[in-house]
Amino acid sequence: MPTSKKRLNMSLPEDIRAALTALAKRDDVTPTTKALHLIIMALEIEEDDVWNAIAESRDKPNAKYISHDEFWSQV
């Protein structure tokens, strides 16, 4: 049966495969499902890092802050 999901083939070092298998067994899911969950979590962490870098670049000493209501009244 065809699937709409794209497949990704990868070779894993034995220690990574063993850890993935153990985590999948602990969570009562397949190793593939566990790998997908871990990849999703990793992508969310990467996204957080990007947003954090943007926020830090905007965080300046002596910056003028305005309230939420004040900002939206000017838009």
Jmol script that loads the backbone (N, CA, C; Angstrom):
load data "model"
ATOM      1  N   MET A   1       0.847  -1.174   0.000  1.00  0.00           N
ATOM      2  CA  MET A   1       0.000   0.000   0.000  1.00  0.00           C
ATOM      3  C   MET A   1       0.893   1.236   0.000  1.00  0.00           C
ATOM      4  N   PRO A   2       0.675   2.180  -0.919  1.00  0.00           N
ATOM      5  CA  PRO A   2       1.499   3.387  -0.977  1.00  0.00           C
ATOM      6  C   PRO A   2       1.250   4.281   0.234  1.00  0.00           C
ATOM      7  N   THR A   3       2.252   5.055   0.553  1.00  0.00           N
ATOM      8  CA  THR A   3       2.139   5.979   1.681  1.00  0.00           C
ATOM      9  C   THR A   3       2.444   7.391   1.205  1.00  0.00           C
ATOM     10  N   SER A   4       1.859   8.361   1.886  1.00  0.00           N
ATOM     11  CA  SER A   4       2.119   9.759   1.525  1.00  0.00           C
ATOM     12  C   SER A   4       3.384  10.281   2.200  1.00  0.00           C
ATOM     13  N   LYS A   5       3.902   9.514   3.153  1.00  0.00           N
ATOM     14  CA  LYS A   5       5.109   9.931   3.863  1.00  0.00           C
ATOM     15  C   LYS A   5       6.339   9.552   3.051  1.00  0.00           C
ATOM     16  N   LYS A   6       7.351  10.398   3.117  1.00  0.00           N
ATOM     17  CA  LYS A   6       8.622  10.110   2.457  1.00  0.00           C
ATOM     18  C   LYS A   6       9.468   9.245   3.382  1.00  0.00           C
ATOM     19  N   ARG A   7      10.200   8.349   2.805  1.00  0.00           N
ATOM     20  CA  ARG A   7      11.059   7.465   3.593  1.00  0.00           C
ATOM     21  C   ARG A   7      12.481   8.024   3.630  1.00  0.00           C
ATOM     22  N   LEU A   8      13.142   7.754   4.741  1.00  0.00           N
ATOM     23  CA  LEU A   8      14.521   8.185   4.927  1.00  0.00           C
ATOM     24  C   LEU A   8      15.321   6.978   5.401  1.00  0.00           C
ATOM     25  N   ASN A   9      16.281   6.572   4.616  1.00  0.00           N
ATOM     26  CA  ASN A   9      17.133   5.442   4.996  1.00  0.00           C
ATOM     27  C   ASN A   9      18.397   5.980   5.636  1.00  0.00           C
ATOM     28  N   MET A  10      18.764   5.406   6.757  1.00  0.00           N
ATOM     29  CA  MET A  10      20.007   5.822   7.398  1.00  0.00           C
ATOM     30  C   MET A  10      20.662   4.641   8.090  1.00  0.00           C
ATOM     31  N   SER A  11      21.961   4.713   8.171  1.00  0.00           N
ATOM     32  CA  SER A  11      22.735   3.707   8.887  1.00  0.00           C
ATOM     33  C   SER A  11      23.076   4.264  10.252  1.00  0.00           C
ATOM     34  N   LEU A  12      22.834   3.467  11.279  1.00  0.00           N
ATOM     35  CA  LEU A  12      23.095   3.909  12.646  1.00  0.00           C
ATOM     36  C   LEU A  12      24.253   3.123  13.235  1.00  0.00           C
ATOM     37  N   PRO A  13      25.109   3.797  13.984  1.00  0.00           N
ATOM     38  CA  PRO A  13      26.126   3.057  14.735  1.00  0.00           C
ATOM     39  C   PRO A  13      25.430   2.121  15.729  1.00  0.00           C
ATOM     40  N   GLU A  14      26.079   1.044  16.058  1.00  0.00           N
ATOM     41  CA  GLU A  14      25.477   0.030  16.928  1.00  0.00           C
ATOM     42  C   GLU A  14      25.016   0.603  18.267  1.00  0.00           C
ATOM     43  N   ASP A  15      25.807   1.498  18.866  1.00  0.00           N
ATOM     44  CA  ASP A  15      25.414   2.040  20.172  1.00  0.00           C
ATOM     45  C   ASP A  15      24.155   2.908  20.067  1.00  0.00           C
ATOM     46  N   ILE A  16      24.013   3.636  18.978  1.00  0.00           N
ATOM     47  CA  ILE A  16      22.819   4.460  18.771  1.00  0.00           C
ATOM     48  C   ILE A  16      21.608   3.565  18.525  1.00  0.00           C
ATOM     49  N   ARG A  17      21.790   2.528  17.710  1.00  0.00           N
ATOM     50  CA  ARG A  17      20.702   1.600  17.438  1.00  0.00           C
ATOM     51  C   ARG A  17      20.243   0.920  18.717  1.00  0.00           C
ATOM     52  N   ALA A  18      21.185   0.523  19.560  1.00  0.00           N
ATOM     53  CA  ALA A  18      20.839  -0.139  20.818  1.00  0.00           C
ATOM     54  C   ALA A  18      20.080   0.814  21.742  1.00  0.00           C
ATOM     55  N   ALA A  19      20.537   2.058  21.816  1.00  0.00           N
ATOM     56  CA  ALA A  19      19.847   3.043  22.658  1.00  0.00           C
ATOM     57  C   ALA A  19      18.443   3.309  22.130  1.00  0.00           C
ATOM     58  N   LEU A  20      18.310   3.446  20.827  1.00  0.00           N
ATOM     59  CA  LEU A  20      17.002   3.687  20.216  1.00  0.00           C
ATOM     60  C   LEU A  20      16.060   2.514  20.476  1.00  0.00           C
ATOM     61  N   THR A  21      16.569   1.315  20.338  1.00  0.00           N
ATOM     62  CA  THR A  21      15.763   0.121  20.590  1.00  0.00           C
ATOM     63  C   THR A  21      15.330   0.053  22.049  1.00  0.00           C
ATOM     64  N   ALA A  22      16.236   0.367  22.959  1.00  0.00           N
ATOM     65  CA  ALA A  22      15.896   0.346  24.385  1.00  0.00           C
ATOM     66  C   ALA A  22      14.842   1.399  24.723  1.00  0.00           C
ATOM     67  N   LEU A  23      14.993   2.591  24.171  1.00  0.00           N
ATOM     68  CA  LEU A  23      13.997   3.644  24.418  1.00  0.00           C
ATOM     69  C   LEU A  23      12.638   3.268  23.839  1.00  0.00           C
ATOM     70  N   ALA A  24      12.647   2.678  22.654  1.00  0.00           N
ATOM     71  CA  ALA A  24      11.393   2.259  22.026  1.00  0.00           C
ATOM     72  C   ALA A  24      10.705   1.179  22.857  1.00  0.00           C
ATOM     73  N   LYS A  25      11.489   0.240  23.357  1.00  0.00           N
ATOM     74  CA  LYS A  25      10.928  -0.825  24.195  1.00  0.00           C
ATOM     75  C   LYS A  25      10.357  -0.245  25.482  1.00  0.00           C
ATOM     76  N   ARG A  26      11.089   0.686  26.089  1.00  0.00           N
ATOM     77  CA  ARG A  26      10.619   1.330  27.321  1.00  0.00           C
ATOM     78  C   ARG A  26       9.277   2.022  27.104  1.00  0.00           C
ATOM     79  N   ASP A  27       9.137   2.694  25.950  1.00  0.00           N
ATOM     80  CA  ASP A  27       7.927   3.465  25.660  1.00  0.00           C
ATOM     81  C   ASP A  27       6.871   2.652  24.917  1.00  0.00           C
ATOM     82  N   ASP A  28       7.151   1.376  24.691  1.00  0.00           N
ATOM     83  CA  ASP A  28       6.220   0.464  24.024  1.00  0.00           C
ATOM     84  C   ASP A  28       5.799   0.979  22.648  1.00  0.00           C
ATOM     85  N   VAL A  29       6.794   1.412  21.876  1.00  0.00           N
ATOM     86  CA  VAL A  29       6.572   1.846  20.493  1.00  0.00           C
ATOM     87  C   VAL A  29       7.633   1.179  19.622  1.00  0.00           C
ATOM     88  N   THR A  30       7.472   1.297  18.330  1.00  0.00           N
ATOM     89  CA  THR A  30       8.488   0.746  17.431  1.00  0.00           C
ATOM     90  C   THR A  30       9.711   1.667  17.421  1.00  0.00           C
ATOM     91  N   PRO A  31      10.870   1.129  17.088  1.00  0.00           N
ATOM     92  CA  PRO A  31      12.054   1.992  16.975  1.00  0.00           C
ATOM     93  C   PRO A  31      11.859   3.117  15.956  1.00  0.00           C
ATOM     94  N   THR A  32      11.129   2.848  14.883  1.00  0.00           N
ATOM     95  CA  THR A  32      10.875   3.881  13.880  1.00  0.00           C
ATOM     96  C   THR A  32      10.058   5.023  14.470  1.00  0.00           C
ATOM     97  N   THR A  33       9.017   4.680  15.219  1.00  0.00           N
ATOM     98  CA  THR A  33       8.186   5.708  15.853  1.00  0.00           C
ATOM     99  C   THR A  33       8.997   6.499  16.865  1.00  0.00           C
ATOM    100  N   LYS A  34       9.831   5.807  17.640  1.00  0.00           N
ATOM    101  CA  LYS A  34      10.663   6.500  18.627  1.00  0.00           C
ATOM    102  C   LYS A  34      11.650   7.421  17.927  1.00  0.00           C
ATOM    103  N   ALA A  35      12.241   6.966  16.834  1.00  0.00           N
ATOM    104  CA  ALA A  35      13.179   7.806  16.082  1.00  0.00           C
ATOM    105  C   ALA A  35      12.473   9.055  15.574  1.00  0.00           C
ATOM    106  N   LEU A  36      11.252   8.902  15.066  1.00  0.00           N
ATOM    107  CA  LEU A  36      10.490  10.050  14.589  1.00  0.00           C
ATOM    108  C   LEU A  36      10.235  11.036  15.721  1.00  0.00           C
ATOM    109  N   HIS A  37       9.825  10.538  16.885  1.00  0.00           N
ATOM    110  CA  HIS A  37       9.579  11.425  18.032  1.00  0.00           C
ATOM    111  C   HIS A  37      10.850  12.168  18.434  1.00  0.00           C
ATOM    112  N   LEU A  38      11.970  11.476  18.438  1.00  0.00           N
ATOM    113  CA  LEU A  38      13.234  12.113  18.814  1.00  0.00           C
ATOM    114  C   LEU A  38      13.665  13.158  17.783  1.00  0.00           C
ATOM    115  N   ILE A  39      13.440  12.879  16.516  1.00  0.00           N
ATOM    116  CA  ILE A  39      13.777  13.856  15.470  1.00  0.00           C
ATOM    117  C   ILE A  39      12.905  15.093  15.609  1.00  0.00           C
ATOM    118  N   ILE A  40      11.618  14.901  15.867  1.00  0.00           N
ATOM    119  CA  ILE A  40      10.713  16.042  16.064  1.00  0.00           C
ATOM    120  C   ILE A  40      11.179  16.889  17.244  1.00  0.00           C
ATOM    121  N   MET A  41      11.546  16.241  18.348  1.00  0.00           N
ATOM    122  CA  MET A  41      12.030  16.983  19.518  1.00  0.00           C
ATOM    123  C   MET A  41      13.309  17.746  19.186  1.00  0.00           C
ATOM    124  N   ALA A  42      14.206  17.118  18.445  1.00  0.00           N
ATOM    125  CA  ALA A  42      15.465  17.776  18.078  1.00  0.00           C
ATOM    126  C   ALA A  42      15.212  18.996  17.200  1.00  0.00           C
ATOM    127  N   LEU A  43      14.267  18.886  16.271  1.00  0.00           N
ATOM    128  CA  LEU A  43      13.940  20.026  15.411  1.00  0.00           C
ATOM    129  C   LEU A  43      13.326  21.167  16.217  1.00  0.00           C
ATOM    130  N   GLU A  44      12.514  20.841  17.224  1.00  0.00           N
ATOM    131  CA  GLU A  44      11.944  21.879  18.081  1.00  0.00           C
ATOM    132  C   GLU A  44      13.035  22.589  18.884  1.00  0.00           C
ATOM    133  N   ILE A  45      14.022  21.832  19.347  1.00  0.00           N
ATOM    134  CA  ILE A  45      15.145  22.432  20.079  1.00  0.00           C
ATOM    135  C   ILE A  45      15.939  23.350  19.151  1.00  0.00           C
ATOM    136  N   GLU A  46      16.178  22.912  17.923  1.00  0.00           N
ATOM    137  CA  GLU A  46      16.884  23.752  16.947  1.00  0.00           C
ATOM    138  C   GLU A  46      16.107  25.034  16.676  1.00  0.00           C
ATOM    139  N   GLU A  47      14.787  24.918  16.547  1.00  0.00           N
ATOM    140  CA  GLU A  47      13.953  26.098  16.314  1.00  0.00           C
ATOM    141  C   GLU A  47      14.044  27.054  17.505  1.00  0.00           C
ATOM    142  N   ASP A  48      14.005  26.503  18.718  1.00  0.00           N
ATOM    143  CA  ASP A  48      14.139  27.338  19.914  1.00  0.00           C
ATOM    144  C   ASP A  48      15.466  28.087  19.911  1.00  0.00           C
ATOM    145  N   ASP A  49      16.538  27.421  19.482  1.00  0.00           N
ATOM    146  CA  ASP A  49      17.850  28.073  19.419  1.00  0.00           C
ATOM    147  C   ASP A  49      17.842  29.251  18.447  1.00  0.00           C
ATOM    148  N   VAL A  50      17.171  29.083  17.317  1.00  0.00           N
ATOM    149  CA  VAL A  50      17.085  30.172  16.337  1.00  0.00           C
ATOM    150  C   VAL A  50      16.317  31.345  16.923  1.00  0.00           C
ATOM    151  N   TRP A  51      15.141  31.075  17.516  1.00  0.00           N
ATOM    152  CA  TRP A  51      14.345  32.157  18.111  1.00  0.00           C
ATOM    153  C   TRP A  51      15.108  32.832  19.254  1.00  0.00           C
ATOM    154  N   ASN A  52      15.864  32.050  20.025  1.00  0.00           N
ATOM    155  CA  ASN A  52      16.653  32.622  21.110  1.00  0.00           C
ATOM    156  C   ASN A  52      17.738  33.546  20.563  1.00  0.00           C
ATOM    157  N   ALA A  53      18.397  33.141  19.486  1.00  0.00           N
ATOM    158  CA  ALA A  53      19.434  33.988  18.879  1.00  0.00           C
ATOM    159  C   ALA A  53      18.832  35.290  18.368  1.00  0.00           C
ATOM    160  N   ILE A  54      17.645  35.216  17.772  1.00  0.00           N
ATOM    161  CA  ILE A  54      16.973  36.427  17.294  1.00  0.00           C
ATOM    162  C   ILE A  54      16.637  37.334  18.466  1.00  0.00           C
ATOM    163  N   ALA A  55      16.086  36.749  19.529  1.00  0.00           N
ATOM    164  CA  ALA A  55      15.711  37.542  20.702  1.00  0.00           C
ATOM    165  C   ALA A  55      16.939  38.181  21.347  1.00  0.00           C
ATOM    166  N   GLU A  56      18.028  37.419  21.462  1.00  0.00           N
ATOM    167  CA  GLU A  56      19.241  37.967  22.068  1.00  0.00           C
ATOM    168  C   GLU A  56      19.826  39.094  21.228  1.00  0.00           C
ATOM    169  N   SER A  57      19.714  39.001  19.916  1.00  0.00           N
ATOM    170  CA  SER A  57      20.248  40.068  19.066  1.00  0.00           C
ATOM    171  C   SER A  57      19.433  41.346  19.209  1.00  0.00           C
ATOM    172  N   ARG A  58      18.185  41.218  19.596  1.00  0.00           N
ATOM    173  CA  ARG A  58      17.321  42.389  19.772  1.00  0.00           C
ATOM    174  C   ARG A  58      17.382  42.951  21.187  1.00  0.00           C
ATOM    175  N   ASP A  59      17.916  42.175  22.113  1.00  0.00           N
ATOM    176  CA  ASP A  59      17.975  42.594  23.512  1.00  0.00           C
ATOM    177  C   ASP A  59      19.163  43.531  23.705  1.00  0.00           C
ATOM    178  N   LYS A  60      18.889  44.810  23.765  1.00  0.00           N
ATOM    179  CA  LYS A  60      19.937  45.824  23.874  1.00  0.00           C
ATOM    180  C   LYS A  60      19.851  46.511  25.234  1.00  0.00           C
ATOM    181  N   PRO A  61      20.997  46.946  25.765  1.00  0.00           N
ATOM    182  CA  PRO A  61      20.964  47.705  27.013  1.00  0.00           C
ATOM    183  C   PRO A  61      20.237  49.035  26.799  1.00  0.00           C
ATOM    184  N   ASN A  62      19.535  49.477  27.796  1.00  0.00           N
ATOM    185  CA  ASN A  62      18.810  50.754  27.772  1.00  0.00           C
ATOM    186  C   ASN A  62      17.756  50.815  26.665  1.00  0.00           C
ATOM    187  N   ALA A  63      17.219  49.670  26.297  1.00  0.00           N
ATOM    188  CA  ALA A  63      16.178  49.646  25.263  1.00  0.00           C
ATOM    189  C   ALA A  63      14.884  50.205  25.833  1.00  0.00           C
ATOM    190  N   LYS A  64      14.105  50.841  24.967  1.00  0.00           N
ATOM    191  CA  LYS A  64      12.809  51.374  25.377  1.00  0.00           C
ATOM    192  C   LYS A  64      11.775  50.266  25.196  1.00  0.00           C
ATOM    193  N   TYR A  65      11.053  49.979  26.246  1.00  0.00           N
ATOM    194  CA  TYR A  65      10.028  48.954  26.193  1.00  0.00           C
ATOM    195  C   TYR A  65       8.663  49.609  26.197  1.00  0.00           C
ATOM    196  N   ILE A  66       7.750  49.041  25.427  1.00  0.00           N
ATOM    197  CA  ILE A  66       6.380  49.540  25.427  1.00  0.00           C
ATOM    198  C   ILE A  66       5.446  48.376  25.743  1.00  0.00           C
ATOM    199  N   SER A  67       4.273  48.709  26.238  1.00  0.00           N
ATOM    200  CA  SER A  67       3.320  47.669  26.614  1.00  0.00           C
ATOM    201  C   SER A  67       2.702  47.035  25.368  1.00  0.00           C
ATOM    202  N   HIS A  68       2.119  45.907  25.579  1.00  0.00           N
ATOM    203  CA  HIS A  68       1.430  45.186  24.509  1.00  0.00           C
ATOM    204  C   HIS A  68       0.332  46.060  23.901  1.00  0.00           C
ATOM    205  N   ASP A  69      -0.482  46.661  24.764  1.00  0.00           N
ATOM    206  CA  ASP A  69      -1.584  47.505  24.284  1.00  0.00           C
ATOM    207  C   ASP A  69      -1.068  48.716  23.513  1.00  0.00           C
ATOM    208  N   GLU A  70       0.008  49.317  24.012  1.00  0.00           N
ATOM    209  CA  GLU A  70       0.573  50.486  23.333  1.00  0.00           C
ATOM    210  C   GLU A  70       1.075  50.108  21.939  1.00  0.00           C
ATOM    211  N   PHE A  71       1.743  48.970  21.846  1.00  0.00           N
ATOM    212  CA  PHE A  71       2.239  48.526  20.541  1.00  0.00           C
ATOM    213  C   PHE A  71       1.096  48.343  19.555  1.00  0.00           C
ATOM    214  N   TRP A  72       0.069  47.614  19.964  1.00  0.00           N
ATOM    215  CA  TRP A  72      -1.022  47.307  19.045  1.00  0.00           C
ATOM    216  C   TRP A  72      -1.878  48.523  18.727  1.00  0.00           C
ATOM    217  N   SER A  73      -1.845  49.533  19.566  1.00  0.00           N
ATOM    218  CA  SER A  73      -2.592  50.750  19.240  1.00  0.00           C
ATOM    219  C   SER A  73      -1.883  51.546  18.142  1.00  0.00           C
ATOM    220  N   GLN A  74      -0.585  51.287  17.952  1.00  0.00           N
ATOM    221  CA  GLN A  74       0.190  51.996  16.935  1.00  0.00           C
ATOM    222  C   GLN A  74       0.201  51.263  15.594  1.00  0.00           C
ATOM    223  N   VAL A  75      -0.275  50.059  15.573  1.00  0.00           N
ATOM    224  CA  VAL A  75      -0.226  49.257  14.337  1.00  0.00           C
ATOM    225  C   VAL A  75      -1.442  49.524  13.489  1.00  0.00           C
TER     226      VAL A  75
END
end "model"
wireframe off; spacefill off
backbone 0.3
color backbone group
